[in-house]
Amino acid sequence: MSTLTYPEVGATRLGPLPRGYHHLHHRSRVGRGAADFAAAGAAITEWRMHRASGARVEASGRRAEPGGDVRVSLGLGPLRFTAPCEVIWTAYGEDGRTGFGYGTLAGHPERGEECFVVDLAEDGTVWFTVLAFSRPASWYARLAGPLVPVVQHWYARRLGRTLRRIVAAG
């Protein structure tokens, strides 16, 4: 039995994003060619992108797999927010796409789903996308109100820059 905190499971993979949530869509170029695509996909699915961006990650597996648990925490010192999630879906090179989506579990400050994917375009460009839908689940997320989407966009851009650096270091 699932302990996910929202009913629209899989919407980041299949779309459309459900109404009644804040939507996030960030896309950035991170490389070019098959080697960059492979490096970016591995960095995302093996949690290296998140860790290199400054997040702490505790995952039940070495790489993202459906049903796997992951706890991502962000913050400084004692002021740290932990976000328990479950991997909902993965893509490993299918149709030029690699990545995963995870959904929120009890204890997460938000309710919803987020995915992190790279796509290899026909022209060879490697694109990184963060797609999410969420709404507050905790009192402090509700209290933060309009700051939450700002922080989410900031973190998505940070992940894109981090992934670009990982790919460039190749």
Long-range contacts (C-beta under 8 A, 24 or more apart in sequence): 2-86, 3-86, 3-105, 3-106, 4-86, 4-88, 4-103, 4-104, 4-105, 5-103, 5-104, 5-105, 5-106, 5-108, 5-111, 5-137, 6-103, 6-104, 6-111, 6-112, 6-113, 8-113, 8-133, 9-88, 9-103, 9-113, 10-88, 10-89, 10-101, 10-113, 11-113, 11-133, 12-88, 12-89, 12-101, 12-113, 12-114, 12-115, 12-131, 12-132, 12-133, 13-88, 13-89, 13-91, 13-101, 13-115, 17-131, 17-133, 18-133, 20-135, 21-112, 21-133, 21-134, 21-135, 22-133, 22-134, 22-135, 22-148, 22-149, 22-152, 23-132, 23-133, 24-114, 24-130, 24-131, 24-132, 24-133, 24-134, 24-149, 24-152, 24-153, 24-156, 25-129, 25-130, 25-131, 26-129, 26-130, 26-153, 26-156, 26-157, 26-160, 27-127, 27-128, 27-129, 27-130, 28-127, 28-128, 28-157, 28-160, 28-161, 28-164, 29-125, 29-126, 29-127, 29-128, 29-164, 30-118, 30-126, 30-127, 30-128, 30-160, 30-163, 30-164, 30-167, 31-125, 31-126, 31-164, 31-167, 31-168, 32-124, 32-125, 32-126, 33-124, 33-126, 34-120, 35-170, 36-126, 36-167, 36-170, 37-96, 37-98, 37-118, 37-120, 37-126, 39-166, 39-167, 39-170, 40-98, 40-118, 40-126, 40-128, 40-163, 40-166, 40-167, 41-92, 41-93, 41-98, 41-99, 41-118, 43-163, 43-166, 43-167, 44-98, 44-99, 44-100, 44-116, 44-117, 44-118, 44-128, 44-163, 45-90, 45-92, 45-98, 45-99, 45-100, 48-166, 49-116, 49-159, 49-162, 49-163, 49-166, 50-159, 52-162, 52-165, 52-166, 53-155, 53-158, 53-159, 53-162, 54-158, 56-80, 64-90, 64-100, 64-102, 65-90, 66-90, 69-105, 70-102, 74-155, 81-109, 82-107, 83-108, 83-109, 83-110, 84-108, 85-114, 88-113, 89-115, 91-117, 96-120, 96-121, 99-129, 104-134, 104-137, 108-137, 108-138, 109-136, 109-137, 109-138, 109-140, 109-141, 110-134, 110-135, 110-136, 110-137, 110-138, 110-141, 110-148, 111-135, 111-136, 111-137, 116-159, 118-163, 126-167, 128-159, 128-160, 128-163, 128-164, 130-156, 130-159, 130-160
